[in-house]
Amino acid sequence: MSPRSASVNEELRRRSRERLLQAAVELVGEHGFEATTLGDIADRAGSARGLVSYYFPGKRQLVQSAVHRLMHRTLEEALEREPRAEDGRERLARAIDAILGLAGDRPVLMRQHMAGLLQAEGLVQCPEQQRLSELLSDTVARYGSHDVPADYPMLRALLMGAVFAALVPGAPMPVPALRAALFQRYGLDWELGVPPGSDTEAEARGRDQDLSRFFATEERPSHP
């Protein structure tokens, strides 16, 4: 049997890595971070346990990359859904709703993610985090920012703060109130994006039951 080509090997590695990302999101969402082991993730992904350490330095890095993938693909889907919108205010509204939606739909996973960001290693730099950054930066630029390097970190901080406020144990703030505050901050009309209680929100929640589309193995173009 002839050896596999370099391109085939690369495709197999990519698929293995993405199966691990999906398994991490599923298991941490189901059982929490502490109760999920790297062995559990490898078993769910159908991968050899040694492959986990080949792709990721540890569980914290794997889970952060997995959540950043989920956030990136969720945001990408929200920005590109039909009817397509080039208007910067509509796209910013969709971005806010997409991230806040994850706090409402996947509280265990997002609470663990926020806790991980406060650990000593902080934000893990990975391809998934970079793609999320590119999408949010592009959204800020289309909104009309004249200083994206300054305005993007502010949007990121406001979104992270809103997610944290929505998930504080014992004293969570309601997502609609957090949405209203962010929309007021950016001068966005309530009807933009995916307003709570709308038919569009119900459709989005129905789609979010299946995570597999966020971890598809095909290459997707990077956003400028």
Disulfide bonds with the S-S distance in Angstrom:
none
